[in-house]
Amino acid sequence: MREFRSTLTLLFLLFLVACGGETCPERPAPTPLDRTTTGAIVGTVTFQGNPPEATPVPLDASCRGLHSGPVTAGDVLVKDQRLQNAFVWIREGLGDRVFPLPTTPVEIDQKGCLFAPRVAAAETCQEIVFLNSDPLLHNVRADPEVNQPFNQGQPVQGMAYTHTFTTREVMVPIKCDVHPWMRAYVAVSAHPYFAVTGADGRFVLRDVPPGDYLVASWHERFGTRETRVTLAAHDTKDLAFAYAAP
């Protein structure tokens, strides 16, 4: 019965077409940015106390062979109280500034039956390339609240699908229906002032114009934190976002 269901899923996804394909409007001319006055917002995202266990991944037989041991989802990555995979961005304060459209695409791979990276970010209308590096059938399903959803089958190793989101949104959940434990999150920003923390929990937002800002941090398990900051010309502000066990 399991093999029959897998066959049906394969046939379905082989004929699946993307429901997305949003058309990006022409972006107005960028607002001039005086880099002789810009500064930076830097900081660290931490977790205080004993973090909860990461979610174990119930790999099936085909995916288990791609790993040498147990696998976790990567939803809780804490080392020396530094929190990885937190998305930090300027939430308010940039007004109606327009920024150049990035020309470098964001890549999200499906490798070892996991999305890599698990948390990614792109600007509106920036290309996001979804890859399949596994010798297995995958599909990429996006379930946004604001942007258009899509569902794209990737039955062959090496396949790539490119998508753009037109409206800012934090976060767009991404999943694979073939392997239900596969999850990723994509933040869509209207500007370039964002970062996803690495293993050191650090973030750097460069070339920020002087102003009053609301800066936020998002984590899939621990929620959102916010703080206000005033950035003067040539200034660097160091912020700290702290999460903790209930």
VOPAGU-2260 file (C-alpha; in pm, 1 decimal, decimal comma):
REM VOPAGU-2260
SITE   aa  ch    i         X         Y         Z
SITE  MET   A    0       0,0       0,0       0,0
SITE  ARG   A    1     287,2     236,9      81,1
SITE  GLU   A    2     444,8     175,5    -259,3
SITE  PHE   A    3     107,8     238,3    -426,7
SITE  ARG   A    4      69,4     572,0    -250,6
SITE  SER   A    5     423,1     667,8    -344,4
SITE  THR   A    6     351,7     585,9    -706,8
SITE  LEU   A    7      37,3     797,9    -703,8
SITE  THR   A    8     230,5    1086,5    -551,3
SITE  LEU   A    9     499,1    1055,9    -815,1
SITE  LEU   A   10     246,1    1056,5   -1098,8
SITE  PHE   A   11      72,4    1357,0    -949,7
SITE  LEU   A   12     389,6    1558,6    -911,3
SITE  LEU   A   13     520,2    1469,4   -1255,1
SITE  PHE   A   14     218,0    1645,9   -1401,3
SITE  LEU   A   15     219,6    1925,4   -1146,8
SITE  VAL   A   16     273,3    2276,3   -1276,8
SITE  ALA   A   17     361,9    2581,5   -1076,7
SITE  CYS   A   18      77,7    2798,3    -957,2
SITE  GLY   A   19     305,4    3094,6    -891,6
SITE  GLY   A   20     494,0    3293,1   -1149,9
SITE  GLU   A   21     412,2    3634,8   -1009,1
SITE  THR   A   22     476,4    3925,6   -1243,6
SITE  CYS   A   23     694,3    4189,2   -1083,7
SITE  PRO   A   24     607,4    4550,4   -1159,3
SITE  GLU   A   25     879,7    4777,6   -1287,4
SITE  ARG   A   26    1067,2    4917,5    -991,5
SITE  PRO   A   27    1094,7    5300,5    -972,0
SITE  ALA   A   28    1433,7    5463,5    -978,3
SITE  PRO   A   29    1623,9    5398,8    -653,5
SITE  THR   A   30    1626,3    5667,4    -388,4
SITE  PRO   A   31    1973,1    5826,8    -375,0
SITE  LEU   A   32    2175,9    5692,4     -82,7
SITE  ASP   A   33    2448,0    5917,3      59,4
SITE  ARG   A   34    2706,8    5664,8     175,7
SITE  THR   A   35    2911,0    5942,9     336,5
SITE  THR   A   36    2644,5    5952,4     610,8
SITE  THR   A   37    2533,9    5589,3     640,1
SITE  GLY   A   38    2602,5    5374,6     943,0
SITE  ALA   A   39    2542,2    5020,1    1059,9
SITE  ILE   A   40    2318,8    4824,6    1292,6
SITE  VAL   A   41    2489,9    4518,2    1434,8
SITE  GLY   A   42    2418,9    4279,5    1717,5
SITE  THR   A   43    2366,9    3933,2    1856,3
SITE  VAL   A   44    2067,7    3705,0    1905,5
SITE  THR   A   45    2098,9    3485,7    2214,6
SITE  PHE   A   46    1908,3    3218,0    2402,0
SITE  GLN   A   47    1930,0    3228,5    2780,6
SITE  GLY   A   48    1903,0    2907,0    2981,1
SITE  ASN   A   49    1866,7    2553,2    2857,1
SITE  PRO   A   50    1717,8    2549,0    2505,2
SITE  PRO   A   51    1454,2    2289,7    2412,9
SITE  GLU   A   52    1554,6    1991,2    2206,6
SITE  ALA   A   53    1553,3    2026,6    1830,4
SITE  THR   A   54    1278,4    1834,0    1653,4
SITE  PRO   A   55    1396,1    1487,4    1543,3
SITE  VAL   A   56    1338,6    1404,4    1177,1
SITE  PRO   A   57    1161,5    1073,2    1102,9
SITE  LEU   A   58    1351,2     994,5     783,4
SITE  ASP   A   59    1208,2     725,6     558,2
SITE  ALA   A   60    1426,9     449,8     414,7
SITE  SER   A   61    1522,5     638,6      97,1
SITE  CYS   A   62    1629,8     949,5     288,2
SITE  ARG   A   63    1799,0     762,5     574,1
SITE  GLY   A   64    2061,3     635,8     334,4
SITE  LEU   A   65    2171,2     995,6     269,1
SITE  HIS   A   66    2281,5    1039,8     632,5
SITE  SER   A   67    2522,4     861,5     863,8
SITE  GLY   A   68    2317,2     907,2    1180,5
SITE  PRO   A   69    2012,6    1069,2    1341,6
SITE  VAL   A   70    1898,3    1402,1    1197,6
SITE  THR   A   71    1719,5    1696,8    1356,0
SITE  ALA   A   72    1513,8    1961,6    1181,7
SITE  GLY   A   73    1748,4    2250,1    1264,1
SITE  ASP   A   74    1467,0    2442,5    1430,5
SITE  VAL   A   75    1671,2    2493,3    1750,2
SITE  LEU   A   76    2040,2    2564,7    1692,9
SITE  VAL   A   77    2206,6    2714,4    2000,6
SITE  LYS   A   78    2578,3    2712,2    2079,9
SITE  ASP   A   79    2728,9    2907,2    2370,0
SITE  GLN   A   80    2393,1    3084,7    2406,0
SITE  ARG   A   81    2413,5    3211,2    2045,5
SITE  LEU   A   82    2100,9    3147,3    1839,0
SITE  GLN   A   83    2123,9    3049,8    1474,2
SITE  ASN   A   84    1855,4    3098,6    1206,7
SITE  ALA   A   85    1703,5    3412,4    1354,3
SITE  PHE   A   86    1588,3    3660,9    1091,3
SITE  VAL   A   87    1665,6    4023,9    1182,0
SITE  TRP   A   88    1537,0    4317,5     980,5
SITE  ILE   A   89    1438,4    4682,6     989,6
SITE  ARG   A   90    1064,8    4662,2    1035,8
SITE  GLU   A   91     980,3    5034,0    1028,6
SITE  GLY   A   92    1151,5    5363,5     955,9
SITE  LEU   A   93    1267,0    5352,5     594,7
SITE  GLY   A   94     955,9    5525,6     464,0
SITE  ASP   A   95     905,5    5510,8      89,2
SITE  ARG   A   96    1271,4    5465,2      -3,3
SITE  VAL   A   97    1333,6    5257,5    -314,3
SITE  PHE   A   98    1636,9    5029,8    -345,8
SITE  PRO   A   99    1804,4    4872,0    -650,3
SITE  LEU   A  100    1679,0    4526,6    -742,2
SITE  PRO   A  101    1937,2    4262,2    -645,9
SITE  THR   A  102    2086,1    4073,4    -938,6
SITE  THR   A  103    2217,6    3775,9    -740,1
SITE  PRO   A  104    1956,0    3505,1    -679,8
SITE  VAL   A  105    1893,7    3339,2    -344,5
SITE  GLU   A  106    1941,0    2960,5    -352,6
SITE  ILE   A  107    1751,9    2707,7    -143,2
SITE  ASP   A  108    1860,0    2348,0    -194,0
SITE  GLN   A  109    1691,9    2018,4    -112,1
SITE  LYS   A  110    1976,6    1804,1      11,3
SITE  GLY   A  111    1959,8    1497,8     230,7
SITE  CYS   A  112    1581,0    1540,8     240,6
SITE  LEU   A  113    1617,6    1875,2     414,9
SITE  PHE   A  114    1589,7    2230,8     290,1
SITE  ALA   A  115    1920,1    2417,2     306,5
SITE  PRO   A  116    1918,0    2679,6     434,5
SITE  ARG   A  117    1617,1    2633,0     660,2
SITE  VAL   A  118    1570,7    3010,4     694,8
SITE  ALA   A  119    1638,8    3237,6     397,5
SITE  ALA   A  120    1555,9    3593,1     297,0
SITE  ALA   A  121    1514,3    3782,7     -28,6
SITE  GLU   A  122    1394,1    4119,4    -147,5
SITE  THR   A  123    1070,6    4162,2    -336,5
SITE  CYS   A  124    1114,1    4052,7    -698,3
SITE  GLN   A  125    1456,1    3902,4    -626,5
SITE  GLU   A  126    1496,2    3559,8    -786,2
SITE  ILE   A  127    1483,6    3259,8    -553,2
SITE  VAL   A  128    1615,8    2936,5    -702,1
SITE  PHE   A  129    1490,4    2611,8    -551,7
SITE  LEU   A  130    1727,5    2323,3    -628,7
SITE  ASN   A  131    1697,5    1946,8    -592,2
SITE  SER   A  132    2036,9    1790,9    -519,6
SITE  ASP   A  133    1887,6    1459,1    -408,6
SITE  PRO   A  134    1842,8    1153,1    -630,8
SITE  LEU   A  135    1482,1    1154,2    -511,3
SITE  LEU   A  136    1146,9    1307,6    -591,4
SITE  HIS   A  137    1074,2    1634,4    -410,4
SITE  ASN   A  138     826,0    1913,4    -451,1
SITE  VAL   A  139     835,7    2273,2    -331,9
SITE  ARG   A  140     510,6    2411,0    -193,8
SITE  ALA   A  141     485,3    2772,0     -74,4
SITE  ASP   A  142     190,5    2871,2     145,1
SITE  PRO   A  143     214,3    3248,9     189,3
SITE  GLU   A  144     -58,5    3468,0     334,5
SITE  VAL   A  145       6,7    3770,8     111,0
SITE  ASN   A  146     196,6    3649,8    -195,4
SITE  GLN   A  147      76,3    3394,0    -447,3
SITE  PRO   A  148     117,2    3028,3    -347,1
SITE  PHE   A  149     287,2    2778,1    -573,1
SITE  ASN   A  150     354,0    2405,5    -586,2
SITE  GLN   A  151     634,1    2282,9    -809,8
SITE  GLY   A  152     736,6    1921,1    -857,6
SITE  GLN   A  153    1105,8    1836,7    -887,0
SITE  PRO   A  154    1124,5    1465,1    -969,2
SITE  VAL   A  155    1478,4    1464,6   -1112,4
SITE  GLN   A  156    1811,1    1532,5    -940,6
SITE  GLY   A  157    1961,2    1861,4   -1052,6
SITE  MET   A  158    1629,4    2031,4   -1131,9
SITE  ALA   A  159    1593,2    2400,0   -1048,6
SITE  TYR   A  160    1284,8    2619,7   -1019,5
SITE  THR   A  161    1302,8    2999,6   -1001,6
SITE  HIS   A  162    1036,1    3207,1    -831,0
SITE  THR   A  163     989,3    3567,5    -721,9
SITE  PHE   A  164     762,8    3712,3    -454,6
SITE  THR   A  165     624,6    4060,1    -516,3
SITE  THR   A  166     507,8    4165,2    -168,6
SITE  ARG   A  167     695,4    4183,3     159,2
SITE  GLU   A  168     602,9    3907,4     401,6
SITE  VAL   A  169     755,1    3751,2     712,8
SITE  MET   A  170     747,3    3451,5     681,6
SITE  VAL   A  171     654,7    3239,9     378,1
SITE  PRO   A  172     641,6    2871,8     483,0
SITE  ILE   A  173     795,3    2625,3     237,4
SITE  LYS   A  174     744,8    2248,6     252,7
SITE  CYS   A  175     775,5    1924,7      58,8
SITE  ASP   A  176     462,4    1709,8      49,9
SITE  VAL   A  177     659,3    1397,3     -39,1
SITE  HIS   A  178     866,7    1428,3     280,2
SITE  PRO   A  179     638,6    1604,9     532,1
SITE  TRP   A  180     917,1    1685,4     779,2
SITE  MET   A  181    1089,6    1911,0     524,1
SITE  ARG   A  182    1030,8    2273,7     618,2
SITE  ALA   A  183    1187,1    2607,7     529,8
SITE  TYR   A  184    1096,3    2973,0     576,6
SITE  VAL   A  185    1154,9    3260,9     336,3
SITE  ALA   A  186    1135,1    3622,7     445,1
SITE  VAL   A  187    1042,9    3870,7     172,6
SITE  SER   A  188    1167,1    4223,5     240,0
SITE  ALA   A  189    1106,8    4551,8      58,2
SITE  HIS   A  190    1464,8    4662,8     132,7
SITE  PRO   A  191    1815,0    4514,8     177,9
SITE  TYR   A  192    1847,2    4570,5     554,3
SITE  PHE   A  193    1807,7    4218,0     684,9
SITE  ALA   A  194    2019,0    3921,6     793,1
SITE  VAL   A  195    1986,7    3561,2     907,1
SITE  THR   A  196    2210,4    3474,7    1200,9
SITE  GLY   A  197    2474,5    3207,0    1168,1
SITE  ALA   A  198    2619,9    2984,8    1439,0
SITE  ASP   A  199    2767,0    3289,7    1617,1
SITE  GLY   A  200    2425,0    3455,0    1647,7
SITE  ARG   A  201    2557,4    3774,9    1490,0
SITE  PHE   A  202    2390,3    4003,6    1238,4
SITE  VAL   A  203    2514,7    4308,6    1047,9
SITE  LEU   A  204    2299,6    4560,6     860,1
SITE  ARG   A  205    2531,0    4785,9     658,2
SITE  ASP   A  206    2487,7    5118,4     478,5
SITE  VAL   A  207    2183,0    5218,6     681,9
SITE  PRO   A  208    2083,5    5584,1     636,4
SITE  PRO   A  209    2046,1    5796,5     951,6
SITE  GLY   A  210    1701,1    5767,6    1106,4
SITE  ASP   A  211    1470,9    5625,0    1371,4
SITE  TYR   A  212    1402,8    5255,3    1323,9
SITE  LEU   A  213    1209,6    4963,6    1463,1
SITE  VAL   A  214    1432,1    4656,7    1433,3
SITE  ALA   A  215    1288,6    4308,6    1481,9
SITE  SER   A  216    1408,7    3952,7    1525,8
SITE  TRP   A  217    1203,3    3645,8    1424,2
SITE  HIS   A  218    1263,0    3281,9    1512,8
SITE  GLU   A  219    1038,9    2992,9    1412,6
SITE  ARG   A  220    1020,8    2841,4    1761,6
SITE  PHE   A  221    1069,7    3144,7    1984,8
SITE  GLY   A  222     873,0    3422,2    1816,6
SITE  THR   A  223     947,7    3790,2    1757,7
SITE  ARG   A  224    1139,5    4054,1    1952,2
SITE  GLU   A  225    1151,0    4427,4    1869,7
SITE  THR   A  226    1358,5    4726,3    1971,5
SITE  ARG   A  227    1378,9    5089,1    1862,5
SITE  VAL   A  228    1704,1    5255,8    1768,5
SITE  THR   A  229    1814,0    5600,3    1649,4
SITE  LEU   A  230    2103,0    5594,1    1406,9
SITE  ALA   A  231    2301,7    5913,4    1357,3
SITE  ALA   A  232    2531,1    5983,7    1062,8
SITE  HIS   A  233    2836,1    5753,1    1059,2
SITE  ASP   A  234    2694,6    5577,0    1365,9
SITE  THR   A  235    2707,5    5207,5    1456,7
SITE  LYS   A  236    2450,1    5073,1    1699,7
SITE  ASP   A  237    2496,0    4736,8    1869,8
SITE  LEU   A  238    2169,0    4562,0    1956,1
SITE  ALA   A  239    2089,3    4249,0    2151,7
SITE  PHE   A  240    1786,4    4025,0    2108,4
SITE  ALA   A  241    1743,4    3768,6    2383,8
SITE  TYR   A  242    1515,4    3466,2    2393,4
SITE  ALA   A  243    1468,6    3235,5    2689,0
SITE  ALA   A  244    1286,2    2923,0    2795,7
SITE  PRO   A  245     939,0    2988,5    2941,3
